[in-house]
């Protein structure tokens, strides 16, 4: 089972912040560590969205 942390960006774009395999261990300390990582990434995303020069790159979609 996986746990995924996400946020939304302008235009209703879903941004995957962080994810991990809960089957590899689901202790409260690991949950807190993984959530903290997602929060750090969320703060970085919001900083990028506030900077017009970085906004487009923050939510760019790449299809191959």
N, C-alpha and C positions, 0 to 999 in steps of 0.2 A: 504494500500500500504506500502511496506517495502523498506527501503533503506539499502543497504548492501555495506560495504567497504571491499575490498579484496586486496591481493598482490599475487605475484607469488614467488615461491621458486625454488631452483635448481631442475631440472627434470620436470619443468613445473607443479609443484604442486600448486594448488590454495589454499591459506590460507585465511579463513574468519577471518577478523580482528574485525569487529564490525557490528552490525545491529540494526535497531530500526523501530518501527511502525510509519510511517509518519501520519497515520490517527489519532493518539493520540495527534497531535499538530505539526505544521510545521512552527514555527516562525523562523526568521533568527537567533535569539540567540540560539535556540535549535539546529538548523542545525550546527552552529559553535561549540557548545559544543560537539555534537556527532562526528563531523569531528575531533576535537581535540583529543577525546578519541581514534579514529581510528589511528591517527598519533602517539600517544604514544605507541599503540600496535605495529604499524609498526616498530618504532624505536627499541622496545624490540625484535621483530622477527629478524631484521637485526643484532642486537647484538648477538643473539643466533646463527645465521647462520655464523657469523665470528668466533665463538668459536668452533673448531672441536669437543670438548667434548660434546657440547650441540646441535650441528647441527642435528643429527639424531632424537633426541627427538622433535626438533622444527617442523619437517615436518612428524612425524610418522603418519601413518594411522591406525586407530583401527576399525576393522570390527567385529561386534558381530553377 
